[in-house]
Amino acid sequence: MRICYVGSLDLRKGFVYLLRAAKMLGANVDLEIVGATGDSSCRKLFQRESAGLNLRCATGDPIPAYQRADLFVFPTLEDGSPFAVAEAMASGPCR
């Protein structure tokens, strides 16, 4: 299963919960993250929590990632009006 997350690596965005859930799903998950790397503390946390995952990280245009995905996830803890959700819906159906 290909999972896509678009957003910064910030604690408010819930990326830690996504990484932990991906680990629970095991080897059948390919995770693609598109977004900013966050501050140094979040980068260290990301490196620790992402160990062992089949992971692809990128910056720039998220549309190709949306289109490659089977599933778009948005684990945010707070977000007023997230652009990523609108972008995912506008990019068409997942593969």
C-alpha positions, 0 to 999 in steps of 0.5 A: 500500500502506498501512503502519502502525507503532505505537510511539514515535519512539525509536532502539530502536524502529527507526523509522529503518529503517522510513522508509528502507525506505518510501523504497525502496518509493517513491510506492506507500506510504502510511505511518501512524505512531501514537505518541509523538514521542520526544526532540528528537534523534529528532524531528529525525532523524524530520523528516530521514528522513521528507522526501518520504514520504506520511506521516500521524502521530497520537497516541491510539487506534491501532485505526483505523490498524490497520484502515486498514492493508494491512500492520502493521510492527514494526521494533524493535531490542529490545522485551520484550513489545510491546503493539503486536503484540498490539493489531494481532492483536486489531484484526482483519484488515487491510483 
